[in-house]
Amino acid sequence: MATSRSFGQFAQRMKIRAKNVENGARDAVRAAAIAADTTVVLATPVDTGRARANWVTSVRSPVTKTSESTDPSGAAAIAQGTETIQGWKPGLGSIFIANSLPYIKRLNEGWSAQAPRGMTRQAIASARAELRKAGLLKPARRGGKL
């Protein structure tokens, strides 16, 4: 026969499991966002490095201002994004990776001869791969859409 003690132990085990699920989901979202940020920054073509420097990661709302800064390697943009994403936790709001330069859409569409089109598509694919690895998305279908 079950006792209140065994119910208490069961409740404690369920709390621990719930916390593990919450932490796992948080970590998977962070990994997916970091993968997307890193991919989009590194896939951005470089002339002066201004386009890479203007990838800004934020929480709650996207950053819409632009900067004259340059970051040809993308290291500063990736570091800023990683730091912001590591500070995110459920309940704080959405994670945004934005670039408000007026020509970023053209770069994404293949305007630059330095890089193929679709840097944002590559970023989404990287994020989805991380979520699949964590078991939060079904495996990709062959020939299916992102």
Contact map, one row per residue, 1 for C-alpha under 8 A:
11100000000000000000000000000000000000000000000000000000000000000000000000000000000000000000000000000000000000000000000000000000000000000000000000
11110110000000000000000000000000000000000000000000000000000000000000000000000000000000000000000000000000000000000000000000000000000000000000000000
11111110000000000000000000000000000000000000000000000000000000000000000000000000000000000000000000000000000000000000000000000000000000000000000000
01111111000000000000000000000000000000000000000000000000000000000000000000000000000000000000000000000000000000000000000000000000000000000000000000
00111111100000000000000000000000000000000000000000000000000000000000000000000000000000000000000000000000000000000000000000000000000000000000000000
01111111110000000000000000000000000000000000000000000000000000000000000000000000000000000000000000000000000000000000000000000000000000000000000000
01111111111000000000000000000000000000000000000000000000000000000000000000000000000000000000000000000000000000000000000000000000000000000000000000
00011111111100000000000000000000000000000000000000000000000000000000000000000000000000000000000000000000000000000000000000000000000000000000000000
00001111111110000000000000000000000000000000000000000000000000000000000000000000000000000000000000000000000000000000000000000000000000000000000000
00000111111111000000000000000000000000000000000000000000000000000000000000000000000000000000000000000000000000000000000000000000000000000000000000
00000011111111100000000000000000000000000000000000000000000000000000000000000000000000000000000000000000000000000000000000000000000000000000000000
00000001111111110000000000000000000000000000000000000000000000000000000000000000000000000000000000000000000000000000000000000000000000000000000000
00000000111111111000000000000000000000000000000000000000000000000000000000000000000000000000000000000000000000000000000000000000000000000000000000
00000000011111111100000000000000000000000000000000000000000000000000000000000000000000000000000000000000000000000000000000000000000000000000000000
00000000001111111110000000000000000000000000000000000000000000000000000000000000000000000000000000000000000000000000000000000000000000000000000000
00000000000111111111000000000000000000000000000000000000000000000000000000000000000000000000000000000000000000000000000000000000000000000000000000
00000000000011111111100000000000000000000000000000000000000000000000000000000000000000000000000000000000000000000000000000000000000000000000000000
00000000000001111111110000000000000000000000000000000000000000000000000000000000000000000000000000000000000000000000000000000000000000000000000000
00000000000000111111111000000000000000000000000000000000000000000000000000000000000000000000000000000000000000000000000000000000000000000000000000
00000000000000011111111100000000000000000000000000000000000000000000000000000000000000000000000000000000000000000000000000000000000000000000000000
00000000000000001111111110000000000000000000000000000000000000000000000000000000000000000000000000000000000000000000000000000000000000000000000000
00000000000000000111111111000000000000000000000000000000000000000000000000000000000000000000000000000000000000000000000000000000000000000000000000
00000000000000000011111111100000000000000000000000000000000000000000000000000000000000000000000000000000000000000000000000000000000000000000000000
00000000000000000001111111110000000000000000000000000000000000000000000000000000000000000000000000000000000000000000000000000000000000000000000000
00000000000000000000111111111000000000000000000000000000000000000000000000000000000000000000000000000000000000000000000000000000000000000000000000
00000000000000000000011111111100000000000000000000000000000000000000000000000000000000001100000000000000000000000000000000000000000000000000000000
00000000000000000000001111111110000000000000000000000000000000000000000000000000000000000000000000000000000000000000000000000000000000000000000000
00000000000000000000000111111111000000000000000000000000000000000000000000000000000000000000000000000000000000000000000000000000011001000000000000
00000000000000000000000011111111100000000000000000000000000000000000000000000000000000000000000000000000000000000000000000000000001000000000000000
00000000000000000000000001111111110000000000000000000000000000000000000000000000000011010000000000000000000000000000000000000000000000000000000000
00000000000000000000000000111111111000000000000000000000000000000000000000000000000000000000000000000000000000000000000000000010010000000000000000
00000000000000000000000000011111111100000000000000000000000000000000000000000000000000000000000000000000000000000000000000000111111000000000000000
00000000000000000000000000001111111110000000000000000000000000000000000000000000000010000000001000000000000000000000000000000010000000000000000000
00000000000000000000000000000111111111000000000000000000000000000000000000000000110010000000000000000000000000000000000000000010000000000000000000
00000000000000000000000000000011111111100000000000000000000000000000000000000000000000000000000000000000000000000000000000100110010000000000000000
00000000000000000000000000000001111111110000000000000000000000000000000000000000000000000000000000000000000000000000000001111110000000000000000000
00000000000000000000000000000000111111111000000000000000100000000000000000000100110000000000000010000000000000000000000000100000000000000000000000
00000000000000000000000000000000011111111100000000000000000000000000000000000100000000000000000000000000000000000000000000100000000000000000000000
00000000000000000000000000000000001111111110000000000000000000000000000000000000000000000000000000000000000000000000001001100100000000000000000000
00000000000000000000000000000000000111111111000000000000000000000000000000000000000000000000000000000000000000000000001101100000000000000000000000
00000000000000000000000000000000000011111111000000010010000000000000000001001100000000000000000000000000000000000000000000000000000000000000000000
00000000000000000000000000000000000001111111100000010000000000000000000011000000000000000000000000000000000000000000000000000000000000000000000000
00000000000000000000000000000000000000111111100000000000000000000000000000000000000000000000000000000000000000000010001001000000000000000000000000
00000000000000000000000000000000000000011111110000110000000000000000000000000000000000000000000000000000001100000010001000000000000000000000000000
00000000000000000000000000000000000000000111111000110000000000000000000000000000000000000000000000000000001000010110000000000000000000000000000000
00000000000000000000000000000000000000000001111111110000000000000000000100000000000000000000000000000000000000000100000000000000000000000000000000
00000000000000000000000000000000000000000000111111000000000000000000000100000000000000000000000000000000000000000000000000000000000000000000000000
00000000000000000000000000000000000000000000011111100000000000000000011100000000000000000000000000000000000000000000000000000000000000000000000000
00000000000000000000000000000000000000000000011111111000000000000000011111000000000000000000000000000000000000000000000000000000000000000000000000
00000000000000000000000000000000000000000000011111111100000000000011111100000000000000000000000000000000000000000000000000000000000000000000000000
00000000000000000000000000000000000000000001110111111110000000000000010000000000000000000000000000101001000000000000000000000000000000000000000000
00000000000000000000000000000000000000001101110011111110000000000000011111001000000000000000000000000000000000000000000000000000000000000000000000
00000000000000000000000000000000000000000000000011111111000000000010111101011000000000000000000000000000000000000000000000000000000000000000000000
00000000000000000000000000000000000000000000000001111111000000000110100000001000000000000000000001111000000000000000000000000000000000000000000000
00000000000000000000000000000000000000001000000000111111100000000000000000001000000000000000000011100000000000000000000000000000000000000000000000
00000000000000000000000000000000000000000000000000001111110000100000000000001001100000000000000111100000000000000000000000000000000000000000000000
00000000000000000000000000000000000010000000000000000011111001100000000000000001100110000000001111000000000000000000000000000000000000000000000000
00000000000000000000000000000000000000000000000000000001111111100000000000000000100110000000001110000000000000000000000000000000000000000000000000
00000000000000000000000000000000000000000000000000000000111111000000000000000000000100010001111100000000000000000000000000000000000000000000000000
00000000000000000000000000000000000000000000000000000000011111000000000000000000000000000001111100000000000000000000000000000000000000000000000000
00000000000000000000000000000000000000000000000000000000011111100000000000000000000000000000011100000000000000000000000000000000000000000000000000
00000000000000000000000000000000000000000000000000000000111111110000000000000000000000000000000111000000000000000000000000000000000000000000000000
00000000000000000000000000000000000000000000000000000001110011111000000000000000000000000000000001110000000000000000000000000000000000000000000000
00000000000000000000000000000000000000000000000000000000000001111100000000000000000000000000000001110000000000000000000000000000000000000000000000
00000000000000000000000000000000000000000000000000000000000000111110000000000000000000000000000000010000000000000000000000000000000000000000000000
00000000000000000000000000000000000000000000000000000100000000011111000000000000000000000000000000111000000000000000000000000000000000000000000000
00000000000000000000000000000000000000000000000001001100000000001111100000000000000000000000000000000000000000000000000000000000000000000000000000
00000000000000000000000000000000000000000000000001000000000000000111110000000000000000000000000000000000000000000000000000000000000000000000000000
00000000000000000000000000000000000000000000000001001100000000000011111000000000000000000000000000000000000000000000000000000000000000000000000000
00000000000000000000000000000000000000000000000111111000000000000001111100000000000000000000000000000000000000000000000000000000000000000000000000
00000000000000000000000000000000000000000000000111011000000000000000111111111000000000000000000000000000000000000000000000000000000000000000000000
00000000000000000000000000000000000000000000011111011000000000000000011111000000000000000000000000000000000000000000000000000000000000000000000000
00000000000000000000000000000000000000000100000010010000000000000000001111110000000000000000000000000000000000000000000000000000000000000000000000
00000000000000000000000000000000000000001100000010011000000000000000001111111100000000000000000000000000000000000000000000000000000000000000000000
00000000000000000000000000000000000000000000000000000000000000000000001011111110000000000000000000000000000000000000000000000000000000000000000000
00000000000000000000000000000000000000000000000000001000000000000000001011111111000000000000000000000000000000000000000000000000000000000000000000
00000000000000000000000000000000000000001000000000011111000000000000001001111111100000000000000000000000000000000000000000000000000000000000000000
00000000000000000000000000000000000011001000000000000000000000000000000001111111110000000000000000000000000000000000000000000000000000000000000000
00000000000000000000000000000000000000000000000000000000000000000000000000111111111000000000000000000000000000000000000000000000000000000000000000
00000000000000000000000000000000000000000000000000000001100000000000000000011111111100000000000000000000000000000000000000000000000000000000000000
00000000000000000000000000000000010010000000000000000001110000000000000000001111111110000000000010000000000000000000000000000000000000000000000000
00000000000000000000000000000000010010000000000000000000000000000000000000000111111111000000000000000000000000000000000000000000000000000000000000
00000000000000000000000000000000000000000000000000000000000000000000000000000011111111100000000000000000000000000000000000000000000000000000000000
00000000000000000000000000000000000000000000000000000000111000000000000000000001111111110000000000000000000000000000000000000000000000000000000000
00000000000000000000000000000100110000000000000000000000110000000000000000000000111111110000001000000000000000000000000000000000000000000000000000
00000000000000000000000000000100000000000000000000000000000000000000000000000000011111110000000000000000000000000000000000000000000000000000000000
00000000000000000000000000000000000000000000000000000000000000000000000000000000001111111000000000000000000000000000000000000000000000000000000000
00000000000000000000000000000100000000000000000000000000001000000000000000000000000111111101001000000000000000000000000000000000000000000000000000
00000000000000000000000001000000000000000000000000000000000000000000000000000000000000111111000000000000000000000000000000000000000000000000000000
00000000000000000000000001000000000000000000000000000000000000000000000000000000000000011111100000000000000000000000000000000000000000000000000000
00000000000000000000000000000000000000000000000000000000000000000000000000000000000000001111100000000000000000000000000000000000000000000000000000
00000000000000000000000000000000000000000000000000000000001100000000000000000000000000011111110000000000000000000000000000000000000000000000000000
00000000000000000000000000000000000000000000000000000000001100000000000000000000000000000111111000000000000000000000000000000000000000000000000000
00000000000000000000000000000000000000000000000000000000001110000000000000000000000000000001111100000000000000000000000000000000000000000000000000
00000000000000000000000000000000100000000000000000000000111110000000000000000000000010010000111110000000000000000000000000000000000000000000000000
00000000000000000000000000000000000000000000000000000001111111000000000000000000000000000000011111000000000000000000000000000000000000000000000000
00000000000000000000000000000000000010000000000000000011110001000000000000000000100000000000001111100000000000000000000000000000000000000000000000
00000000000000000000000000000000000000000000000000000111100001110000000000000000000000000000000111110000000000000000000000000000000000000000000000
00000000000000000000000000000000000000000000000000100111000000110100000000000000000000000000000011111001000000000000000000000000000000000000000000
00000000000000000000000000000000000000000000000000000100000000111100000000000000000000000000000001111101000000000000000000000000000000000000000000
00000000000000000000000000000000000000000000000000100100000000000100000000000000000000000000000000111111000000000000000000000000000000000000000000
00000000000000000000000000000000000000000000000000000000000000000000000000000000000000000000000000011111100000000000000000000000000000000000000000
00000000000000000000000000000000000000000000000000000000000000000000000000000000000000000000000000001111111000000000000000000000000000000000000000
00000000000000000000000000000000000000000000000000100000000000000000000000000000000000000000000000111111111100000000000000000000000000000000000000
00000000000000000000000000000000000000000000000000000000000000000000000000000000000000000000000000000111111110000000000000000000000000000000000000
00000000000000000000000000000000000000000000000000000000000000000000000000000000000000000000000000000011111111100000000000000000000000000000000000
00000000000000000000000000000000000000000001100000000000000000000000000000000000000000000000000000000011111111110000100000000000000000000000000000
00000000000000000000000000000000000000000001000000000000000000000000000000000000000000000000000000000001111111100000111100000000000000000000000000
00000000000000000000000000000000000000000000000000000000000000000000000000000000000000000000000000000000111111100000110000000000000000000000000000
00000000000000000000000000000000000000000000000000000000000000000000000000000000000000000000000000000000011111111011110000000000000000000000000000
00000000000000000000000000000000000000000000000000000000000000000000000000000000000000000000000000000000011111111000100000000000000000000000000000
00000000000000000000000000000000000000000000100000000000000000000000000000000000000000000000000000000000001001111111000000000000000000000000000000
00000000000000000000000000000000000000000000000000000000000000000000000000000000000000000000000000000000000001111111000000000000000000000000000000
00000000000000000000000000000000000000000000110000000000000000000000000000000000000000000000000000000000000000011111000000000000000000000000000000
00000000000000000000000000000000000000000011100000000000000000000000000000000000000000000000000000000000000001011111100000000000000000000000000000
00000000000000000000000000000000000000000000000000000000000000000000000000000000000000000000000000000000000001011111111000000000000000000000000000
00000000000000000000000000000000000000000000000000000000000000000000000000000000000000000000000000000000001111100011111000000000000000000000000000
00000000000000000000000000000000000000000000000000000000000000000000000000000000000000000000000000000000000111000001111111000000000000000000000000
00000000000000000000000000000000000000110011000000000000000000000000000000000000000000000000000000000000000100000001111111100000000000000000000000
00000000000000000000000000000000000000010000000000000000000000000000000000000000000000000000000000000000000100000000011111110000000000000000000000
00000000000000000000000000000000000000000000000000000000000000000000000000000000000000000000000000000000000000000000011111111000000000000000000001
00000000000000000000000000000000000100110010000000000000000000000000000000000000000000000000000000000000000000000000011111111100000000000000000000
00000000000000000000000000000000001111110000000000000000000000000000000000000000000000000000000000000000000000000000001111111110000000000000000000
00000000000000000000000000000000000100000000000000000000000000000000000000000000000000000000000000000000000000000000000111111111000000000000000001
00000000000000000000000000000000000100000000000000000000000000000000000000000000000000000000000000000000000000000000000011111111100000000000000001
00000000000000000000000000000001001100100000000000000000000000000000000000000000000000000000000000000000000000000000000001111111110000000000000000
00000000000000000000000000000011111100000000000000000000000000000000000000000000000000000000000000000000000000000000000000111111111000000000000000
00000000000000000000000000000001000000000000000000000000000000000000000000000000000000000000000000000000000000000000000000011111111100001000000000
00000000000000000000000000000001000000000000000000000000000000000000000000000000000000000000000000000000000000000000000000001111111110000000000000
00000000000000000000000000010011001000000000000000000000000000000000000000000000000000000000000000000000000000000000000000000111111111000000000000
00000000000000000000000000011001000000000000000000000000000000000000000000000000000000000000000000000000000000000000000000000011111111111000000000
00000000000000000000000000000000000000000000000000000000000000000000000000000000000000000000000000000000000000000000000000000001111111111110000000
00000000000000000000000000000000000000000000000000000000000000000000000000000000000000000000000000000000000000000000000000000000111111110000000000
00000000000000000000000000010000000000000000000000000000000000000000000000000000000000000000000000000000000000000000000000000000011111111000000000
00000000000000000000000000000000000000000000000000000000000000000000000000000000000000000000000000000000000000000000000000000000001111111100000000
00000000000000000000000000000000000000000000000000000000000000000000000000000000000000000000000000000000000000000000000000000000001111111100000000
00000000000000000000000000000000000000000000000000000000000000000000000000000000000000000000000000000000000000000000000000000001001101111110000000
00000000000000000000000000000000000000000000000000000000000000000000000000000000000000000000000000000000000000000000000000000000000100111111000000
00000000000000000000000000000000000000000000000000000000000000000000000000000000000000000000000000000000000000000000000000000000000100001111100000
00000000000000000000000000000000000000000000000000000000000000000000000000000000000000000000000000000000000000000000000000000000000000000111110100
00000000000000000000000000000000000000000000000000000000000000000000000000000000000000000000000000000000000000000000000000000000000000000011111100
00000000000000000000000000000000000000000000000000000000000000000000000000000000000000000000000000000000000000000000000000000000000000000001111100
00000000000000000000000000000000000000000000000000000000000000000000000000000000000000000000000000000000000000000000000000000000000000000000111110
00000000000000000000000000000000000000000000000000000000000000000000000000000000000000000000000000000000000000000000000000000000000000000001111111
00000000000000000000000000000000000000000000000000000000000000000000000000000000000000000000000000000000000000000000000000000000000000000000001111
00000000000000000000000000000000000000000000000000000000000000000000000000000000000000000000000000000000000000000000000010011000000000000000000111
